[in-house]
Amino acid sequence: MGSDDMKAAAARAAMDHVENGMRLGIGTGSTAEKFVAFLAEAVGQGLEIIGVPTSERTARLCLEGGIRLESLDDVPELDLVIDGADEIDPALNLIKGGGGALLREKIVAHAAARMIVIADDSKCVEALGRFPLPVEINAFGAEATRRAIEAVARDHGASGEVALRTASRGEPLITDGGHLIADASFGHISDPQAVACALNAIPGVVEHGLFLSMASRAIFAGEAGVRELTVP
Ligand SMILES: O=C[C@H](O)[C@H](O)[C@H](O)COP(=O)(O)O
């Protein structure tokens, strides 16, 4: 089974947790997009949900699929959010933001009673940090903020650099919220809570991609099939 099929298998399994009448947060990224396709199919067959998307791209895909959307301002409390992740540790702590959507994803996840994360097996790690941690930062003073993140990373044993993310033509990537993304290569984050606190203390940091104690269930798909993990 290729990685695309695994993502689709996890997304399909997540549909078992979607119930009629739900207010549903809808994630961003290639795995979440598989979920949007299954959701659109179910909506076409009569499922009624209200969706709140975590990015402009997801909103577009949902609308193309006939999924009813509302803004989080109109539907501020959600029953469930289903989203992908870049890394998932055994306690279901996550790194997210590889697609640049971490701010809206975290706001939506925080507004949801439950978060289910869907992924192929390659996202499963013993400790977070191999995937560079995305940090959304304000454009004002971006270099000063980048250096402050670098100092935090160094204090926490980072092995690599902190780089501003660029888009396809080399210009800085701008998020849906109008911010920049700095990717911090830790290699291994031994104390995610301490890193999260230190990043939150930097004024130019809007949000970071550590989603700690937010997911209550992970659905992984791999060669051996689909397995579900809940918080220990
Ligand atoms: O900003 C993007 C999100 O956090 C994605 O959910 C994450 O990067 C995983 O994306 P994918 O399913 O494409 O690996």
The ligand as an SDF file (V2000), in Angstrom:
LIG
                    3D

 14 13  0  0  0  0  0  0  0  0999 V2000
   -0.4200   22.9260    8.1650 O   0  0  0  0  0  0  0  0  0  0  0  0
   -0.7590   21.8060    7.8310 C   0  0  0  0  0  0  0  0  0  0  0  0
   -1.2050   20.7550    8.7100 C   0  0  0  0  0  0  0  0  0  0  0  0
   -0.7890   20.8210   10.0270 O   0  0  0  0  0  0  0  0  0  0  0  0
   -1.2320   19.3380    8.1470 C   0  0  0  0  0  0  0  0  0  0  0  0
   -2.2950   18.7020    8.8040 O   0  0  0  0  0  0  0  0  0  0  0  0
    0.0530   18.5540    8.3580 C   0  0  0  0  0  0  0  0  0  0  0  0
    1.1270   19.2600    7.7680 O   0  0  0  0  0  0  0  0  0  0  0  0
   -0.0440   17.1430    7.7640 C   0  0  0  0  0  0  0  0  0  0  0  0
   -0.1990   17.2360    6.3970 O   0  0  0  0  0  0  0  0  0  0  0  0
   -0.2020   15.9680    5.4630 P   0  0  0  0  0  0  0  0  0  0  0  0
   -1.4300   15.1890    5.7630 O   0  0  0  0  0  0  0  0  0  0  0  0
   -0.1890   16.5240    4.0610 O   0  0  0  0  0  0  0  0  0  0  0  0
    1.0530   15.1910    5.7410 O   0  0  0  0  0  0  0  0  0  0  0  0
  1  2  2  0
  2  3  1  0
  3  4  1  0
  3  5  1  0
  5  6  1  0
  5  7  1  0
  7  8  1  0
  7  9  1  0
  9 10  1  0
 10 11  1  0
 11 12  2  0
 11 13  1  0
 11 14  1  0
M  END
$$$$
